[in-house]
Amino acid sequence: MISQLGGLNWLTAIELARETPNLYLGLSTAGVIFAVRLAIDEVPDRTLFGSDAPYGDPSLARATVERVTRPGMVGDRVLGGTLAELLGL
């Protein structure tokens, strides 16, 4: 998993995830909303919600995901569905 969406290297992180089937992207402390949107558009089934709490704000991180996705399956997967699937929950 690439944490924090790769920081300043977010575009490279998204490209790597697109090319690597078992690589996941964590959205904690993603600073650019366009980067979050692009990650979800490119690899929605391997993008995981994160907030970096207590240093990041979980409400703002969730609002970012909700802002760049429509209500429904993709947002639900990013906000926890994919992780639940990985953990067998």
Backbone as CSV, one residue per row, in Angstrom:
resi,resn,N_x,N_y,N_z,CA_x,CA_y,CA_z,C_x,C_y,C_z
1,MET,0.841,-1.180,0.000,0.000,0.000,0.000,0.882,1.238,0.000
2,ILE,0.464,2.211,-0.760,1.129,3.506,-0.744,0.301,4.415,0.150
3,SER,0.888,4.791,1.262,0.215,5.622,2.246,0.219,7.085,1.822
4,GLN,-0.715,7.816,2.356,-0.825,9.263,2.164,-0.827,9.650,0.688
5,LEU,-1.342,8.765,-0.139,-1.453,8.951,-1.585,-0.123,9.366,-2.227
6,GLY,0.963,8.930,-1.590,2.280,9.201,-2.147,2.804,10.599,-1.885
7,GLY,2.086,11.370,-1.067,2.532,12.731,-0.754,2.633,13.580,-2.011
8,LEU,3.751,14.242,-2.169,3.954,15.090,-3.348,4.065,14.283,-4.633
9,ASN,4.254,12.992,-4.495,4.394,12.106,-5.658,3.082,11.392,-5.985
10,TRP,1.961,12.049,-5.742,0.658,11.413,-5.899,0.397,10.938,-7.326
11,LEU,0.833,11.664,-8.309,0.593,11.246,-9.689,1.351,9.956,-9.998
12,THR,2.581,9.860,-9.551,3.371,8.638,-9.736,2.735,7.477,-8.974
13,ALA,2.246,7.743,-7.767,1.598,6.699,-6.973,0.366,6.154,-7.686
14,ILE,-0.430,7.029,-8.269,-1.623,6.596,-8.998,-1.236,5.782,-10.221
15,GLU,-0.223,6.229,-10.938,0.249,5.476,-12.108,0.738,4.084,-11.709
16,LEU,1.499,3.998,-10.623,1.984,2.699,-10.139,0.830,1.781,-9.750
17,ALA,-0.164,2.337,-9.068,-1.314,1.530,-8.656,-2.103,1.042,-9.872
18,ARG,-2.218,1.887,-10.865,-2.932,1.498,-12.085,-2.228,0.332,-12.773
19,GLU,-0.906,0.298,-12.714,-0.108,-0.728,-13.393,0.141,-1.971,-12.534
20,THR,-0.113,-1.883,-11.228,0.207,-2.976,-10.310,-1.075,-3.476,-9.647
21,PRO,-1.575,-4.643,-10.064,-2.888,-5.112,-9.611,-3.053,-5.323,-8.107
22,ASN,-1.987,-5.527,-7.371,-2.130,-5.764,-5.933,-1.636,-4.579,-5.087
23,LEU,-1.561,-3.408,-5.676,-1.112,-2.214,-4.969,-2.318,-1.338,-4.634
24,TYR,-2.408,-0.936,-3.373,-3.517,-0.117,-2.895,-3.016,1.287,-2.567
25,LEU,-3.932,2.257,-2.651,-3.619,3.643,-2.316,-4.385,4.049,-1.067
26,GLY,-3.682,4.574,-0.079,-4.309,5.109,1.126,-4.463,6.611,0.984
27,LEU,-5.633,7.129,1.327,-5.918,8.552,1.125,-5.589,9.443,2.320
28,SER,-4.993,8.901,3.369,-4.736,9.722,4.552,-3.862,10.922,4.205
29,THR,-4.264,12.058,4.697,-3.599,13.358,4.516,-3.357,13.735,3.064
30,ALA,-4.183,13.253,2.153,-4.068,13.685,0.750,-4.402,15.170,0.699
31,GLY,-3.474,15.963,0.206,-3.622,17.410,0.257,-4.277,18.047,-0.954
32,VAL,-4.437,17.305,-2.023,-4.978,17.871,-3.253,-6.254,17.115,-3.607
33,ILE,-7.383,17.810,-3.632,-8.652,17.135,-3.892,-8.675,16.502,-5.277
34,PHE,-8.014,17.126,-6.244,-7.942,16.527,-7.581,-7.225,15.187,-7.537
35,ALA,-6.219,15.067,-6.695,-5.483,13.796,-6.564,-6.401,12.705,-6.021
36,VAL,-7.227,13.043,-5.056,-8.180,12.081,-4.503,-9.157,11.652,-5.589
37,ARG,-9.682,12.611,-6.331,-10.619,12.300,-7.422,-9.973,11.400,-8.463
38,LEU,-8.752,11.718,-8.868,-8.057,10.928,-9.888,-7.782,9.515,-9.388
39,ALA,-7.340,9.381,-8.146,-7.072,8.052,-7.583,-8.333,7.199,-7.596
40,ILE,-9.437,7.775,-7.168,-10.697,7.029,-7.128,-11.175,6.701,-8.534
41,ASP,-11.010,7.615,-9.463,-11.404,7.349,-10.854,-10.558,6.245,-11.479
42,GLU,-9.260,6.252,-11.197,-8.340,5.310,-11.841,-8.362,3.920,-11.210
43,VAL,-8.391,3.835,-9.895,-8.375,2.530,-9.205,-9.382,2.532,-8.044
44,PRO,-10.664,2.633,-8.354,-11.666,2.747,-7.284,-11.714,1.540,-6.353
45,ASP,-11.377,0.371,-6.871,-11.429,-0.841,-6.055,-10.172,-1.039,-5.214
46,ARG,-9.181,-0.134,-5.356,-7.943,-0.255,-4.576,-7.545,1.070,-3.941
47,THR,-8.537,1.924,-3.704,-8.300,3.189,-3.020,-9.011,3.126,-1.677
48,LEU,-8.270,3.374,-0.602,-8.790,3.202,0.752,-8.852,4.527,1.508
49,PHE,-9.970,4.757,2.172,-10.141,5.935,3.013,-9.098,5.951,4.124
50,GLY,-8.625,7.118,4.440,-7.726,7.316,5.567,-7.762,8.766,5.990
51,SER,-7.481,9.040,7.254,-7.538,10.419,7.738,-6.269,10.858,8.455
52,ASP,-5.434,9.913,8.844,-4.228,10.193,9.618,-4.550,10.779,10.994
53,ALA,-5.709,10.426,11.534,-6.097,10.897,12.869,-5.084,10.388,13.892
54,PRO,-4.740,11.141,14.871,-5.317,12.395,15.308,-4.717,13.628,14.637
55,TYR,-3.791,13.445,13.723,-3.147,14.593,13.089,-3.987,15.153,11.947
56,GLY,-4.749,14.300,11.301,-5.668,14.731,10.254,-7.089,14.726,10.794
57,ASP,-7.995,15.337,10.093,-9.381,15.438,10.517,-10.225,14.417,9.761
58,PRO,-10.720,13.377,10.445,-11.510,12.349,9.771,-12.743,12.901,9.057
59,SER,-13.371,13.918,9.630,-14.564,14.504,8.999,-14.222,15.153,7.667
60,LEU,-13.126,15.874,7.630,-12.715,16.514,6.379,-12.275,15.479,5.348
61,ALA,-11.580,14.436,5.802,-11.155,13.385,4.881,-12.361,12.677,4.281
62,ARG,-13.358,12.403,5.102,-14.589,11.765,4.600,-15.322,12.699,3.642
63,ALA,-15.419,13.966,4.009,-16.094,14.938,3.146,-15.400,15.037,1.788
64,THR,-14.083,14.912,1.768,-13.344,14.951,0.504,-13.756,13.792,-0.381
65,VAL,-13.815,12.594,0.183,-14.226,11.421,-0.592,-15.661,11.592,-1.069
66,GLU,-16.530,12.055,-0.197,-17.931,12.249,-0.575,-18.082,13.323,-1.645
67,ARG,-17.222,14.310,-1.622,-17.281,15.401,-2.605,-16.900,14.927,-4.002
68,VAL,-15.960,14.007,-4.097,-15.465,13.587,-5.419,-16.133,12.313,-5.938
69,THR,-17.047,11.733,-5.162,-17.783,10.553,-5.621,-19.275,10.831,-5.526
70,ARG,-20.018,10.126,-6.349,-21.472,10.187,-6.232,-21.896,9.207,-5.149
71,PRO,-23.053,9.459,-4.531,-23.548,8.481,-3.552,-23.695,7.115,-4.217
72,GLY,-23.251,6.099,-3.516,-23.392,4.757,-4.062,-22.183,3.897,-3.835
73,MET,-22.042,2.926,-4.692,-21.089,1.850,-4.487,-19.628,2.300,-4.439
74,VAL,-19.198,3.170,-5.340,-17.782,3.559,-5.373,-17.394,4.253,-4.074
75,GLY,-18.156,5.233,-3.655,-17.858,5.922,-2.404,-17.896,4.981,-1.217
76,ASP,-18.880,4.087,-1.204,-18.990,3.115,-0.113,-17.779,2.191,-0.062
77,ARG,-17.277,1.797,-1.232,-16.084,0.928,-1.273,-14.874,1.679,-0.725
78,VAL,-14.686,2.909,-1.173,-13.538,3.696,-0.716,-13.624,3.948,0.787
79,LEU,-14.814,4.230,1.282,-14.989,4.573,2.697,-14.992,3.374,3.634
80,GLY,-14.825,2.181,3.125,-14.719,1.048,4.030,-15.037,-0.306,3.419
81,GLY,-15.761,-0.329,2.321,-16.142,-1.598,1.710,-14.967,-2.432,1.250
82,THR,-13.997,-1.799,0.620,-12.825,-2.532,0.144,-12.024,-3.087,1.312
83,LEU,-11.839,-2.288,2.347,-11.101,-2.761,3.520,-11.829,-3.922,4.197
84,ALA,-13.137,-3.795,4.323,-13.924,-4.889,4.916,-13.761,-6.164,4.108
85,GLU,-13.752,-6.032,2.797,-13.560,-7.197,1.927,-12.178,-7.812,2.131
86,LEU,-11.164,-6.963,2.200,-9.792,-7.461,2.419,-9.662,-8.185,3.752
87,LEU,-10.362,-7.713,4.762,-10.288,-8.294,6.101,-11.272,-9.448,6.304
88,GLY,-12.084,-9.703,5.277,-13.049,-10.795,5.370,-14.199,-10.501,6.330
89,LEU,-14.575,-9.241,6.442,-15.664,-8.868,7.358,-17.005,-8.841,6.657
